[in-house]
Amino acid sequence: MELTPLCHLAIKHGTDKFSKHGYTSVYYDLLAKRVVSKVLEIGIKRGASLRMWEEFFPDASITGIDLKPRNLFHEGRIISFLADQNRAETLVPIAMVRGPFDLIVDDGTHHYEHQIVSIGALLPFLAQGGIYIIEDIKHAPADADNLAKIVRCLPKGFKPELILTNDMVDSGLMVIERC
């Protein structure tokens, strides 16, 4: 696997987007030539990927949301908020103030039901030509119904693509582009 500039930033900041999943090469291919001025990521944990995005997109505002107050922080162009990705009423007010977003990354609970709630709440705040990415999508045959539920919930004007990675946990990325 070729180490992209984003891979190096992931290593520097300690995000598992490189080390565990190998997502950063895919992200680089998707995002390197795009103008990204606003990023929203669901799921903060230690803030490693927010710091990676801040350095990769030097002019972008970076917004993080998390269910756990202890994960929240403000640093540089990063601001974070308490929200539950399974409750649209906690997501929409943040998106109204901070959006529209050029990139939304769902690295939250990884429950299909929660991902569908987040999609419904946040897709209206995805900028034209923006990308919404759901991480850690299980793609085993047993998960086909759940993948279909995600695709069925997408309104017209959004194009989904499943990108399988060579990670160790049998998951991939669902990339949804606003056409």
Secondary structure, 3 states (H helix, E strand, C coil): CCCCHHHHHHHHHCCHHHHCCCHHHHHHHHHCCCCCCEEEEECCCCCHHHHHHHHHCCCCEEEEEECCHHHCCCECCEEEEECCCCCHHHHHHHHHHHCCEEEEEECCCCCHHHHHHHHHHHHHHEEEEEEEEEEEEECCHHHHHHHHHHHHCCCCCEEEEEEECCCCCCEEEEEEEEC
